[in-house]
Amino acid sequence: MHMQHDIPEASGEGKIAERRVVLTHTRPVAAIAIMLAGLIGMAACRESMVQTGRNHQLVPRDIRAVAPPHVAVGTIALGGFRGIITDILFLRLVGMQDDGNYMEMVQLASWIVKLQPEFTGATSFLAWNMAYNVSVLYQSPEDRWRWVRNGIRLLRDDALTYSPDNVDLYRELGWIFLDKIGDTRDAMNRYYKFSMARDIGRILGDAGDSMWQNLAAGPGTVNDLNARLAITGTSLDAILDTTGYSLAELDRDFRSRSLLPERITKKLGDSDIARAMDTFLRVRWLWAETRLDPVLVLEAMDAYGYLDFRLPDAHAVYWARRGLTVAPHRRDLGCERMIFQALKAAFSAGRMIATDDWKHFQTTPNIALADAVASAYRSALSGREENVTILSGYENFLIDSVVVLYTFGKRDQAQMYLGTLRTDAHFGANPKYRADLDTFVIRQIAGDLNAMSGAEANVLVQGLLLRAYEALVFRDNERADGFARLAAVVYRRYTQSIHDEDEAVRAGLGSFTAMRDEVRNRMLQSLPDAAAARLREAIGHMDIVFNVIE
């Protein structure tokens, strides 16, 4: 089943999008009769069916290899009746949605996946339906987030378990992260991002920059842990016996606080064994909640640069990369497109700077990804040089990168990307790319300064100053400096364009010093006490910056 990703949510968040799988000429009574007849027949000839399944390999090889025994045996035993039963369950599931019986939908969808693991089109539809249609029927952010996660888990934890070589499933999974969570169309998207960051942050702990290296190198299985513990003359069972835990109880206790429980720390202290236990429990927790492999995470970071896996864009990159590993010739336009789109999103907002609560969740650009995004676009264009959609996206990214890098004070890198725009064979002839760097950035942000009134220039400069002080509130000093410098450049260029600063004042543009003081004082009065205190602490830093640039 082909999924149309560019369909927006229905207007009015209580509406269900017009997307249905229509089963025609099927009546419930007839369906029930067929099911009963099938079940009676299966009971009578089960042994024959099982033997036939063995002789003729009725279950696809990949499913037998990866599915749990109860799924593999069930698919053999039911044989051709699996399709009939699946159709009945699917019809029942559509009826449940119409009746608003959403709680049973999750279990029913899981059964459908287990009965027909290779029927990935239906699985993608079910997951899409949960994440997009059912979620928006709820008003509370908690309920919405639960249904988005239900869609993710159906694809990630069920469907990919039974069909790990299906590139479509990886693409669909990555799309939920990139579009449903990462985009802003859903009114509760900030809650989704905040909840995801909070939950994964608890799993990862506070190990700092070496976190993923530690997880990748640490023990991931009981056998791995016992091999480490054997060096010290103990074992996991011995530790559990002396502390009174089962492994399941230890998992629950550790996950409730993201710390080794006191009974364990009293026995192990601050030792290599304790650190190995902590890593072991985190790897198990990470797999249970995200299905992320730390080794593959590090491979993605080696390829692109640091990715914050508390944010959805990093997950979209991860699953698209997984999809490419099973795609023919390791090429799939959907996955490649997802990689450069997700990397571009991470470049624009891939660093967290405020996570106090979901309404104030803030991110900032991860400018270190600029080269990786450009490279991903060029890779996707290889062999598709005339793909207008990718070319347009690449050009827009280059423009954005010039502005963002300039704003962060990376003038040399911004100049390099402007040079790429000038020399590209497809769009380099555009005369707007011939402007000097300062003029190009200002035009991208504000248009033509010469055509501005004093009031319009005043709004622009104050807006840039406001963004500078907002960045200070979140301790994002690098970005604050960039906006302060840009505000000063715009002010200076505008006053030069009308030849006289006094004339600019008469036209409605105050002195730069007066403008920055006004913006700062207005912010101090409007901010909550804690945020205002952070801004006061940073004012000295900003004063130094202004003294340099004025």
Number of C-alpha atoms within 10 A of each C-alpha: 11 8 12 7 11 7 8 11 17 14 9 9 17 14 13 20 17 8 9 10 10 9 12 6 6 12 11 11 9 11 16 13 11 15 16 12 11 18 15 11 12 17 12 11 11 17 12 12 19 18 13 15 18 12 9 8 12 16 19 13 9 13 20 17 12 15 18 13 11 9 20 20 16 15 24 22 24 20 19 13 18 19 15 14 21 20 16 20 17 21 18 15 22 18 13 16 18 11 9 13 12 16 11 12 21 18 13 17 23 19 17 24 26 24 22 20 25 18 17 20 13 18 25 23 19 26 27 25 20 25 23 23 24 23 27 27 17 15 12 11 17 14 14 24 22 15 25 25 18 21 26 24 20 24 25 21 17 19 26 22 18 24 21 17 18 16 22 22 23 26 24 27 25 31 27 24 25 23 20 21 24 24 16 11 12 20 11 20 20 21 21 26 22 22 20 18 21 17 12 17 15 18 23 20 14 11 11 8 9 9 14 18 14 16 24 17 11 21 23 21 13 16 12 13 19 17 15 20 18 11 10 11 9 14 19 17 14 11 16 16 11 11 17 13 16 13 14 9 12 18 18 13 16 18 17 12 11 20 16 20 16 12 14 18 14 11 13 15 13 10 11 13 18 16 16 20 21 19 23 20 25 25 23 17 21 19 14 11 13 15 14 16 16 21 13 14 21 18 13 17 15 11 10 19 17 19 25 17 20 23 28 28 30 27 24 29 30 24 25 28 23 20 27 21 15 17 17 9 8 13 14 20 13 18 28 23 21 24 26 25 22 28 28 28 20 29 26 20 18 27 19 18 15 17 16 11 13 18 11 12 16 18 18 18 20 22 19 16 20 25 15 17 25 19 15 20 23 17 14 22 19 10 9 13 12 11 12 12 8 18 19 13 16 23 19 12 22 21 20 19 24 26 25 24 22 23 22 21 19 15 17 13 16 24 18 12 23 24 17 17 24 19 14 12 9 15 15 17 13 12 9 13 18 15 13 11 19 16 18 20 23 18 14 13 11 15 13 13 20 13 11 15 14 21 14 15 23 23 12 18 25 21 14 22 26 22 19 27 27 20 21 24 25 18 17 17 19 14 24 28 24 23 26 24 24 24 25 21 18 22 24 14 17 25 21 13 15 15 11 12 19 13 13 23 16 11 15 14 25 18 14 20 11 11 15 24 12 14 18 20 10 12 18 17 10 10 14 10 11 9 17 16 13 15 23 14 13 16 15 11 14 18 11 10 16 17 8 9 12 11
